[in-house]
Amino acid sequence: MNTISERIKFAMKVRNKKQIEIVRDTGISKGAFSSYLSGQYNPKLDKLQLIADSLAVDVKWLNGENVPMQTPTQKTDTLPQYVFYNNECTEYLLDDLHDVYIGMMNEHSALIPRFYVLVNRSMNEMHILPMFFKKDSSKFYECPSEFFNTDSHSIFTKDFDSIHMVLETSIVYYYGIDNETHKPRITELTYSQTERCYQTTTKQNISAIPEFLKELKKESLYLKQNAQ
């Protein structure tokens, strides 16, 4: 997510601000702001500063620089931590019924790649594979507890509409590692409309994504070898 338009869109999601609100705050015309969002034109620095002020983010970050999203004087605990799906991954693309994304987590005001995410639109299924090459990847071995909490599952589901997922009938497969046995473990989650959160289901034969499963087994083998 390196372009100005992408960062404006992300900040709008984080701040839950609509285009009309930014137009009102900044005095920028709707047509001009639409051209910024589409990437057709980049705003000049004075306009970019107005947008940054409206979104309460650092103008340097908005301009694509490798700095925190918020300035040092801003409170970072006001930024919600959630997964932003970046459609730039084709490594695991299977056919035209699938979309593949990089799951970017907002951590300490920066976007960190954390997951490979494959969406099977025809089945309303999502497959999530942690990026195991990260130094702190072990904290993602277990299926995130947020899925099982009514108030927290939005960390993963907030942008479902934009990736063609329907929350109420969705199924999620999380590719994790058993912390005790170091064996691969795929957790199937189905959304409960009555509980308004996900629940685990027992399924003997999960149709795993072969490429995801291969990465899972590699990480499992690595852990076993280092445990000896």
N, C-alpha and C positions, 0 to 999 in steps of 0.2 A: 504494500500500500504506500507508494511513493509519490503519487501525483497529488496536486492540490485538490482536484475534484474529489478524489477518493478520501482524502483527509477531512474535507468539509462534510461529506456524507457521513463518515464515521462519527465525527463530532456531533452532528445533528442527531444521530441515533443515541449517542451517550447522553446528550443533553435533552433528548426528547423534544426537540424544537422543529417546527415545520417551516417550510420555505417562506410562507406568508409572514411568519413572526420575524424572521431575519430581515426580510425586505422592510418590514415596519421599523425594526431597530436601527437599520443602517441607512435607510433612504435610498438604497440601491434599487434600481428598477427590477421588476419581476423578470423581464426579458434578459437583462444583463446577468442576473443571478442564475437564471436557467442555463445560460451559456457557460457559466463557471462550473455548474454541477455536471454538465455534459462533457466538460473538458475541451469544448470548442475554443474557449479563450481562458487565459489566466488573469485574475484580477490584478491591477496595479497595487503597489504596496499600501497606498492610503486606503483603498477599498478592502484589501486583505486585512488591514488592521481593524477596520470597522466590523468585518465578519468575525475576526478573532475575539473582539470585545463582546459581540453578541453571543458567541458560543462559550465565552470564558475559557479560552485556550491561549497558549503561547503562539504569537504570530510566526515565530521562527519554526515551530513545529508544523503549523499550517502551511508554511512555505516549503515543506519537504525536508527540513533539516533534521539531523539525528539528535534531537533534544527531547526532554520530557514533554508530554502533551500539555501539562500545566506549568506555569511559572513557579519558581521556588516559593513565592509568597502565597500561593494558593494551597488550600487543603486538598491533599490527595485522597483522603478517605471519603470524599464525596463522590468519587468516580465509581460507578458500579463495575464489578468484575464480571464480565460475561464473554462469550465466544462470538467473535465476528467472523462470518464465513466469507473467505476471500477466494473467488473463483479463478485461481491461477494454477491449479494443479491438474495435469492430464496424465500423470504417471500411471494411475490405476484406473483410468477410464475404460469401461468394458464395452458399452454400446451406446446408442443414442437415447436409451431410457435411463441412463445414469448421469449424474452430475458429480464432479469431484471438487472438493474445496480444501483449502488450508484453514484449520480452525485457529484463529488468532485470539489469544486471551489478553485482556487489558490488565496488565500487572504494573503497579507503581507508575501509572500514567504513560506506559509504553505498550505497544502491541508486540506480543511474543508469540511466534508460531508454536503451537502445542499439539495439534492433532491433524491427521489425515482424515477427511470425512467424505464418505461416499453416500450419495442419496439415490436410492432406487425409487424413482417417481411413480412407476406403475404399481408398486406394492406399498408405497408410503413408508418405506423403511430407511433408516439411517444407520450406517456402520461407522464407528469411531475407533480409530487406531492412534494411540499416543505416539509422539515422536520420541523414540527411545534414545536418540543420540544426544538428548539434552542431559546436562550434568545432574539435574534434579528430577529426571524422568521417573524415578522410583515413586514419587508422590502421586503419580497417575496410574500406578499398577492396579490399584483397587478402583472399582466403579465409583465415580464421584457420588458422594452422599446427597448432593444437591438434587439429583434426579428424584429422590424419594421425599422431597419436601415441597409442600404446596407453594411456599413463599420463595423458594430458591431455584426451582427447575428452570425458571426463565433465563438463568445464566446460559443454558444451552438452547432454549426454545424461543427466545425473544424474537429472533429473525426468521422463524420458520416460514412465514409467508414468502419471504424473498428467495427461499431455496426450494419452493414447491413442496413443503411438508405441511400436512394437516395435523395439528396437535392432537385433536380428539381421537383420531384413529391411528396414531403413529406407533411404530415399533422401532426401538433403538437397540442395536447390538454394540456392546462395549467390549473391545479387545484388550483384556488385562492379564495380569500375572498374579498367581496365588503367592502371597508374601511368605508363606511358610514352606510350601512344597516347591516353589519356583516353577510350577507348571502353568502352561497357558490356560486361561479361563475366559470364555466368552459369555458375557451376561446378557440375557435377553430381557428387555424392558418393554412393557406395554403401558400405555397411558390409561389411567382409571379416571373416568369422568366424574364418578361419585366422590373419589378421594382428592381429585384434582392434582394428581402427581403420578409418578411412575411406580410400577410394582414389578418385581421380578417374576418371571414365568419359567416353568420347567419344560424344556423341550429337548428331547434326546438327540435329534438330528437337526442341527442348525446349519443353514446354507451359508457357510462362511465365505468371505471373499478370499480366494486362494492367495492373492498377493499380500493381503493383510495377515492372513494366517502364517505365511512364510516369515514375515517380519516378527510375529509374535513368538514363533518357535526359535528364531535366532536369538532373541532376547532371553528366552527361557534357558537355552543352552549356555549362553554367556554367564548367566547368573549361577547355574549349576557348576560350571567350571571354576568360577571364582569362589564358590562356597566350599570347595574341596580343600 
